[in-house]
Amino acid sequence: MRAQRRFAQPMLSLHERGLDPVDRSVAGLWEGDLIVGPHNRPAIGTLVERQTRYVKLLHLSEHNLIELHAALVRHCESCGGP
């Protein structure tokens, strides 16, 4: 059985996004990622500000898109931004 595609459209490479991946001259641009523990149980969302490399960690009680979105919204509402 073939694995099902996770996204409807292919993702863009960093080099196709219009911003040089090594250029960190502009403040306020954030990158996000997801860290998943053993057996896909615990998960942590990460936000990293590109210029300063400031890191914010978001606790996720579930490993899914809905929980990640809810954690990002809660975080942004509580501090006025990433």
Secondary structure, DSSP 8 states (H G I E B T S, - for coil): -----S-SS----GGGSSS-TT---STT-EEEEEEE-GGG-SEEEEEEETTT--EEEEEESSSSHHHHHHHHHHHHHHHT--
